[in-house]
Amino acid sequence: PQGMSWTIPYDSSRFVKISIGKVVETLVEAVVLVFLVMFLFLQNWRYTVIPTIVVPIALLGTFAALLAMGFSINVLTMFGMVLVIGIVVDDAIVVVENVERIMNEEGLPPLEATRKAMGQISGAVIGITVVLISVFLPLAFFAGSVGNIYRQFSAVMAVSIAFSAFMALSLTPALCATLLKPVEAGHGHAKKGFFGGFNRGFARSAKGYEGWVAKLLRRSGRMMVIYVALIAAVGVLYMRLPTSFLPNEDQGNLLVNIQLPPGATLERTQAVVEKVEGFMLQQPEVSNMVAVMGFSFSGQGQNAGLAFVTLKDWSERAGAEHTAEAIAGRAMGALSGVRDAFIFALSPPAIPELGVSSGFTFRLQDRGGNGHDALVAARNQMLGM
């Protein structure tokens, strides 16, 4: 109605959209880079366009398989797509490159060259596929939260690789036989211009690399000492680096848990909620806030409350002091002075299904009936440890 406005106080889709958008951007960049690298080395747009056609079809098959398995398009599945781009294109490149080599060396027409090439590499393509799937598939059988995280990733990798092999044995050779044009033997690569210079430079680099490898092989003892030193350094760094389960991310919102003592009235709870609201809305990074009384992460009742704080767009909050974690810490420090309630401001976890916050929840119970003093002593001992 006239004079009334509305807003969405808690919108988790903002973070999902920006995350998926960044991953899609990376996906497009990966496809473009693959295309450019193939064109640089194969130096013919017909050779290059074949793998470029095959990759989206393999990914489309993966989307269909994910739908059948009950998975969704999310950050985990899309990250798998980004990683698998470089793998699914390999099978098509192996086929195209072998057809190109046979046409260049033997002068065979595309159809005959394709038949000969597939006779040479079909077994290799199948072998590569089986090995890669055997690497990623076991991730799907991990138990617990690790399994939940990696199951979708594993499905993306295994299905994409399987579709890639199927395309390499069916669509790719068909495209090679129809799209490629015959070339005279020995005339497959450019001798002049940019590509000619690139070919000569690459050949020199390859020869130089071979020379270095030959020199290192003659000093295998020294190289082994260096290798062992590198492995030892990796081990030391691995032991010294701190460990964590999942990195916390700024998702553009905060949750504030409000808990008053048992028996506190609704009026007392409302007064505390108003104090929280007053502090939060004064922060320059906060867009709006909505609070609900009657329940919290600690339980239900008139002594509980839960607030949803929406932060401004990430572009308006540049700097470490304006992140969700920093704002939550600032709120914890300021609101700890409210003597009537326990108030916890927390950033949502990286994966919502794994809890309501990063970290963990611990409940201490006096199962032996030892009394309040013993319970407090046990609590203090646990906190000290």
N, C-alpha and C positions, 0 to 999 in steps of 0.2 A: 504493500500500500504506500501511498504518498507519505513522505517523511520518514519512512523506515528503510534502513540499510542492512545489508547482511555481509558476513564474512565467514571464511572457513578457518576456525581456530586451530585445527590440528589436521594437517594434510601430509601424510607420509608419502604420497605419490610424487611429491616434488623431488625428493632425493632419488627415488627410483628412476624418474624420467631423466634426470641429469646424469645418473650413472649409466643408464642404457644408452643415452645420447653419446657419451664419451666413448663407450665401447664400440658403438656403430661407427663413430668417426675413425677409431683405430682400425676397425674392420675394413673400411673403405681405403684407408692408407695402406694397409697390408696388401690388398688386391692391386692397387696402383703400383706399389713397389715391386710386386711379383711380376706384373706386366712389363715394367721398365727393365728389370734385370733380364728377363727372358728376351726382350727385344734387343738389348745390348749384346747378348751373346749369340742369339740365333740370327739376328740381323735381317729378319724377314717378317713382315707383319702377318703373313699367312701361318708361319710356324708359331708365332706368338699368340694369335687369336684362339688357337685350338685349346690350350690349357685355360685360357681366360673364359672360354665358354663352358668348359667342363667343371670348373670350381663352383660356380653358383648352382649348378645342377646337383652336385654332390652335397652342398650345404642345404639345398631344398629338400633332398631326401632325408637329411638329418633332422630338419624341422618336423617332417612327417613322422619319423620314428619317435621323436620326443613327445609329440602329441599322442601317439599310440601308447607310450609308456606312462602317460600322465604327468609329464614334466611341463614346465612353462618356460617362456622367454624371460630370463632373469640375469643378474650379473654373473652368476656362476656359469650358466650355459653359454652366455655370450663371450665370456673370457675363454671358454673352451673353443668357441668358434674362431676367435682371434688367433689362438695358438695353432689350431689345426689347419689354418689357411696355408701355411708353409709346408704342411705335410701332404695335404690332399693334392697339391699341385705337383708334387714330386713324381707320382706315377705317370701323369700325363706328360711331364717333361721327359721322363725316361723313354716313353714310346716315341714322342715327336723327335727327340734328339737321335734316337737310333734309326728312325726312318730317314731323317735328314742325312745322317752319316752314310747310309747305304746308297742313297741317291747321289750324294756327292762323290763317293769313292767308286761306285760301280756304274753310275749313269742309268740305273733302272727307273722305269716310270713309277709314279706314286703307288699304284695298286700293287704291283709286284714287289716294290720296296717295302710296302706295309706288311704284306704277307710274310716276306722273309724276316722282317724285323720282329714281328710277333712270334714267329717260330723260335727266335733266339731269346726273347726276354719274357715270355708269358710266365714261365716257371719262376723267374726272378721276381716279377711283380707279385705273384701269389706268395712267395716266400717272404718278401718285405712286409706284405700286409699281415700275414700271420704273426710275424715277430712283433710288429708294432701293436697289434691288438692284444697280444699276450702281455705286453708291458702295461697297457692302460686298463685292461679289463679287471684285473684283481682289485683295483681301487674301489670298484662297485660293491665288493663284498666285505669292506671294513665295517666293524660294528660301531655302535654309539654315534656320537656327534660327528666324529671324523668321517664315518661312512655317509652320514647325511650331507656333509659338505662336499665330499668327493664323488658321490654316486652320480650326480648329474653331469659333472665334469667328465667322468669316465665314460658315461653313455655317449656324450657328444664326440669324444675322441674316437672311441671304438666304432661307432656307427659311421662317422664321417670317413674314417680310413677304409672301412669296408665298402662304402659307396664309391670312394675314389678308385679302389681296385676294380670294382665292377665297371666303372666308366672307362678305365684304362684298357680293359679287355673287350669293350664293346663300342662305345661312342667315339673314343679317341682314335682308334684305327680307322673307323668309318670316316671321320672328318679328315684324317690324313689322306685317305685314298681319294677323297672328293675335292678337298680344298687346295691341296698342294699342286704345284706345277712342276713338270719335269725340268731337270737341270743337267747340263753336261758334266761328265766326270771331271772332278778337280776344279769346278767353278762355283762351288757352293758358298765360299766366303769372299768377302770384299778384299780387294788388293789395294784400293786407293781410297782417298777421302778419310773421313772421321773413323769409319769402321775399319779401314785398312790400318790406320795408325793404332787403333785399339788392339787389333789382332796381333800386330807386331809387338806392341808393348806387353800384351798378356803373355805371348810366347816367351819373351825375354824374362818376364817375372817368373814364369813356370820353370824355365831353365835355371834361373838363379836360385829358386827355392830348392830344386833338385840338387844343385851344387852344395847348398848349405846343409841339406839333409845328409848328403854323402860325407861331408866333413864331420858332422856330429856323430855319425855312425862309427867313424874311425876313433872317436873319443868317447865310446859308450860308457866307460867307467866313470869319467868325470860327469857326464850327463846324468848318470844314475844317482850320483851323490847330490847333484842339484835337484833332481826329481824328488828324492827322499826329503831334502830340506824343505821343498815346497809343500809336500804332504804334511810334514811336521808343523809348518807354519799354519796351514789350513786347520789342523787339529787344535792348535793353541787358540786360534781365533774363534773356532767353533765353541770351545769350552768357555771362552771369556765373554762371548756375546750374550746378553740377557735373552731369556726365552719368554714367549707369550703365546697365548692360544690364538687369538685373532686381533688384529689392530683395530682400535676403536676409531670410528669415523664421525665427522661432523655431518649429521643428517638433517640439520636445519631446524631441530626442535629439541626441547628438554622436557623431562618429566619431573615433577616435584611431589614427593611423598610427604604427607602431613599426618602425624599421629599424636593425639593427645592422650593423657592418662585415662585408664578405664573409669567410666562414670562421668566424664566431662560432658557438659551439655552442648547442644547444637549451637547455642549462642557463643560459647567460648570457641568452638571450632570455627564459626564464621568470623570471629574477630581475628583469629590467627590467619585464616585464609586471606582476609583483607590486608593484613600486614605483608603477607607473601606477594599478593597482587600489587600492592603499592611499591614494593622494592623492585619487582620484576619489570613493571611497566616504566620505571625510571631509567632502566638500562638502555643505552642507545642502540644496542644490537637487537632488542626485542621488538617484534612486530605487534603481537597481541597475545592474550592469555585467556584461557577458560578454566575454571575450577569446578569440581564436582564434589559435593560432600556426601558422606554416607559410606564410602569405601576407599580403601587404599591398598597398597601392596602388602600391608601388614594385617589387613582384615577388614571387616565390615562393622558399621555402627556409627552413631552420631558423633563419636570422637575421632573420626577418620576423614581424610580429604585427599584428593588427587588433583593436581593442576597440570595442564598441558600448555607449554609455552612455545609459541612459534617464533622463530628468529627471522630476521630479515634475510634477503637473498645473499648468497655467498659473495657476490661481487661487491656488496656494500659492507662486508666484514673482513677486509683484508688485514692480515697480521695475526700472529699467534695469540695475542691478548684478546682477540675477538672471536675465537673459536668456541664451539659449544662446550668443550671441556673446560676452557678458561672461565666461561660465564658460569658454569655449574660450580666450579671451585669458588668463584667470587660470591655466589649466592649462599653456598654452604657456610662460608666464613661470616657473612653478614647476618644470616638468619639463625645462626647458632645462638645469638643473643636473645632469641625469643624463648623465655623460660617456660612457657606454657605447653610447648610441644617439641617433639623430635621432627626436624624438617630435613629432608635429604633431596637435593637437586641432582639429577643424574641424566647422563646422555644415553639414549637407547643403544642396545648392543648392535654389533655389526649384522647379526642374523637374529631376527625377532624370535624365532622359534626356540632359541637357546637361552631364554630368560628375559627379564625385564630390564637388565642393566648389564654393563660389563662387570667382570669380577664374579663373585659367588655369594650365595646366601648361606648362613650358618645358623642352625637352631640348636641350642643347648638345653637338654632335658634332664631333670633329676629323676631318673628311673628307679633309684633305690630309696626314694622317700627320705633323703638325708636332711631336708630342711633348707630354708632360705639362705642361712649363713654358708652352708656347704656349697650351695649353687653359686653364690657370689664368689666364693673362693675359687671354685672351678672355673668360673668365667674369667677372673683375673689371671689365673694361671694360663688359660688358653690365649688370652690377649697378649700376655708376656711372651709366650712362645711364638 
